[in-house]
Amino acid sequence: MESSEFLKALDYNYNYEFIKYIPEGEYKYKLQGFLFPATYAFEKGVTARDIVDKMLKTFEERYSKFSDDYSNIFEIVTRASIIEREAKLDNERFIISGVISNRLEKDMLLQIDACVLYPLTDGLYNKNRVLYADLEVESLYNTYKYKGLPVGPICNPGIVSIDAALHPEGNEWLYYHTDEGKKDGSHIFTKTHEEHVNTMKHNIWLR
């Protein structure tokens, strides 16, 4: 199956209630974020539309275990997609969700690298590091330039990230970065920009 066939199938009008709550916007794909990531078994000859339909149905089934209210589902899935890309450890997904909430409440720029990488890599995330020049990319996904959540989801989040988006941890953290000392994908969380900068400097020596 060609990728173009799959992308074309995304434009079909699927009959799921939650789709009605996806607003019109300048996002890349309307169904980005709602194609639930899982292991699927399909018979030979399956169409791209069948595959997309199955992924959407699985999303609906999994999401319904948490909520049947779709009024803010686009915001939840957008937040969950950020959490999915930013966190490697499940126990940190709820912490990072709390950080996102804290920054939004303080009207701060989210300044999340994964959001910048989405337009830069066309969603492939095949670029390892964000450079300062990358932060200037003109895109509504660029949370270094535009306040609030990006214009839409930046990946298709798993169920733990969705759970974390729905139930952010109450904390006081405003900043985080990868803990280079542990090398396990974990993060160091801090309350102030000064603490953030100081721990970042320390991490440079650990690389």
N, C-alpha and C positions, 0 to 999 in steps of 0.2 A: 504494500500500500504506500502510495506517494504521500509525502507530508502535505502537499497541496490539496489532496483529497480530504485529509483530516481537517485542515484549516477551513475548507469550504463547508464541511459538515457543521462547523461551529456557528454558521449563519442560519441554520435551520431553526424554525420555531418549535421548540420542544415544549411539551405540555406539563410543566411543573410550576406549582404555585409560587415557589420562592423566586423564580425568574422574573415574575411581575414586579418584584421589589428591587431589581437591578436598575438603577437610574440611567438615563442617557448621559453620556459623558465622553471625554476625550481620551479614554483608556484605549489600550491596544486591542484587547479582545474582550467582548462582553462576558463570555463564560470563563475567563481566567479566574482561578480561585475556586471554581465550583466543580471542576473535574477531579473527583476524589481519587487520590493516589492509593492504589491497592494492587494486589496481584489478581489478575483476571484471566479466565480461561474462555477462549472464543473458538467456535467451530470454523473450519476452513471456509472461506468465502464470505465471512462477515463483512458488513459494510462499515465505513467510517461513521456513518450516522448511528448504526447500532452500538458502536463502541462508545461514542459520546453519550448516547442515551443511557447506557449502562453506568457510566461514570457519574452522570447527573443523578440517576436513581439511587446509587450508592451514597452520594453526598446527602440526598434527602433523608435516607434511612438513618445515617449516622448522626446528622444534625438534629433530627427529631428526638433523639434520646436526651438532648439537652434542652431543646426549646421548640415550640410550635409557633413562635412569634417571629415573623419574617420582617417586621417593620424596619429593623436596623441591621439586617443580615449583610448588606453590602459593606457597611462599616466594620462589622465583626470579622468578616472574611478578609477584608483588606488588612486589618490589624493582625489577624492570624497568619496571613502570608508573610508579613514582616517577621513575626516571631519564628516562623518556620525557617526562614533564611538566616536569622541572626543567632538562634540557639542551636547548639549541637547536643546539649544534655536536656533531657525532658524536665528535670527538676528546676532548671533555670528558665524554662519557658514562661512560667507564671511570674517569676521575678521580673523578667524583661517586659512582660505585659504591664506590670506595675510601673516600671520606668516610663513606658510610653504614656500611660495614664497621667503620671506626674508631670511630664513635660507638656502634654496637651493642656492640662489644667493651668499651668503657669504661662501658657501662650508662648512657649519656647519652640524654636525650630527643632524637629526631631533629629536632624543630622544623622541619618542612618545610611551607612555605606551600601547596604543591599538595595536600597531604593535607587541609588545612583547607578549601581551596576545593571539594573534591569534595562533601562534604555540604552546604556552603553554597549551591552552584550546582546541586545534583542532577546532578553530573557534566558540566555544560555548559561550565564554565569561562568564563562570560560576565561575570565580575567581574575587573577589572584589578588590583586591589590588595587585600591583606589588611590590615585595620585591627586595632588592638590589641583592640578589642571582639570581633572575629571569633575571636580565639584562645581565647575562652572557650566556644565552641560545644561542647555536650555530644554527643560522637560518638566512637566507637571508631576513627574515621579521624583524629581530632585528635591528631597526634604532638607537640603542645605540652602535652597533658595526660597522654597514655598512652605509656609506654615501649615500645620495640620497633617493629616494622613495624605499619602500620595493619591493620585487621581483614581487609582484602582488597585486591585491585588497584584502582587509581583511574582506570585507562584501559586501552586495549588497546595494548600496546607493540609497536614494530617490532622487526625482527631485530637491529639494532645495540644497542638497549637490552637485549634478551635476552642477547646476547653479553656485554655489559658486566656484567650481573647475574651471569652465570656466571663471568666472569673480571675481577673488580675489580682496578684498578691498586693496587699496593702503594705507599702514600704515607703521609705524616704529617699530612695536612690534617684538620682537624676542623670548619672553618667555610668558608663561601663565600657570596658575594653577587654580583649582576650588576655588571659593569664598566660604569658609566654613561659613562665616557670614550670607550670604543670603540664603543658603540652597535651592536654586532654580536651581542648575545646571549651573549657570553663572560662568564666569571666570574673573580673574584679569590679565590684560596684562601689561607687562613691557618691557622696552627697553634694560636694562642691566642685567647682571647676579647678580650683587649686589642687585639691586632692587628686582629681582626675589626671591633671598634668604631671604631678609628682610621681604617681604610680606608673604613668606611661613612660616617663624618663627611666624609671627603674627597670621596666620591661625591656627597653632597648638594649640594656646590658645583658639581658638573659637570652637574646636571640642568637 
